[in-house]
């Protein structure tokens, strides 16, 4: 029995080469998606949402650290644009509108207008408004009051 066990271990498959896979897949950020204009320049969104967006979205929800927000923006927008947003002291409301618009239009180009991004931000996260619950079962049945 141990001879068979030794034979199985001698016949190992080749090591998976993720470095070659990533090189072939070109995982560096490519901003070759939907074009847009901001601060007098033409920019492009990425053609796909970077995986880092998911991680950073969770981190930003739990943090008020400006570096977390900058990292989120850096994963989505060209670095020169992030630098320009910071240099121009763009506030949190405008950053939220930029993020909502950019994430939607990276996922599905042309799916969200600037006006809609602004409206959504103001409805959900506007100043003085309590944040809406982000989860929960909307299909729950209400308790009956007994009246019909």
N, C-alpha and C positions, 0 to 999 in steps of 0.2 A: 504494500500500500504506500509506503514512504517513497518507493522508487517512482511510482506514478505521480505522486505529489511533486517530486523534484523535477520530473519532466515537464509538468504544467508550468512551473516557474521559469524554466529555461526557455520556454517559447513565449516570451513577452512580446506584446505588440510594440511597434515603434513609438517613441515618445512623441506626443502631440506637440507640434511646433507652433505655438500661438504667436510668436514673433513674426514668423513668415505669414501667418494668416492675417495679422494686423497690418503688416506692410502691404500685402496684396489688397486689403480692404481700404487702405488709405484712411486711417482713423483720425488724422489731424483735422481740426475744424476747417470746413470749407464754406465760405460765405458766397454760395452760388445759387441761392434761392431767390425769393421774391425781392425785386428792387424797391427802394424807397428813397425819399429825399429828406434830409434833416440838416439844419445849420448850413445850408447852401451847398451841400455835397450829396453825391449819389452814394448809397450804401446798398448792401444786400444782406438779407437774412440767410441763415444756414438753410440748406435744402432739407435737412432733417433735424429733429430736436435732439440735441446732445443728451446722453444719459445723465450727465452731471446736473441737468436741469431738475430732474426728479429729486436727487439728493439735496440740492441747494434749496428747492422749494420747501422741503421739510425743515431744513436748518433755519431758513429765514423766518418761517412761522414761529419758531421757538426762540428767536434771537432779535435783538435790536442793534446788533453790531453792524456798523456800516460796511465792514469788510465782507461780511456774509452777503450783503446786497450787491456789493461790487463784484464778488465772485459769481453770483447768479447772473448778473448782467454780462460779465465777461464770457460766460459759457454760451451766451445767446447772441450777443452783438459783437461786431468787429471792435477790437481793442481801441482803435483810434476814436470810435464813437463813444465808448465808455469814458475815455479820458476827457472828451469834449463835454459830455453830460456833467461830469464832476467839475470840470473847470468853470462851467457856466452856472454852477450851484443849483442845478435842477432839484426841486423839492420832492418829497415823498409822494405826493399826489401825482405829479407828472411822471415820476419813475414808475408808479403803479400802472398808469395809463400806457406808457411805453411797453412795459412788460406784458400786460394783457394783450395788447395789439400784436407784439412780436411773437409771443407764444402761439396765439391763434393762427397767425399768418405763416408761421413756420410749419405748423401742423397741416394746415389747409390754406395754401396761398389764396389771397383775396377773400377770405372768409369773414374778416372783421374790418369795418371802417374805423377811422380815427374817432368819429363821432360816437359810434357804438361803444368803443373802448372807454371813452370818457364817461358816457352814460352808465355803463356797467360799474366802473370804478366808483362813481358818485353814488350810485344806488346801494352798492355793497359795502364799501369801505370809506365812505365820505366822512369828513370830520364831524364829530359830535354824534355819530351813529354807533350804536352797539353792533359789534360784529355778529353776523348771522351764523347760526350753527352750520357747520360744513358737512355734517353727517347726520344720520338718523333715517329711520324708515318712514318715508312719506306716505306709504300705503297702509299705515296702521289704522285700524278701525277706532273711531272715537267711542268713548263710553256713552251709552244711550242715557238720556235724561229721563227716560220713562214715558215721555210725551210723544204722541204721534199726531 
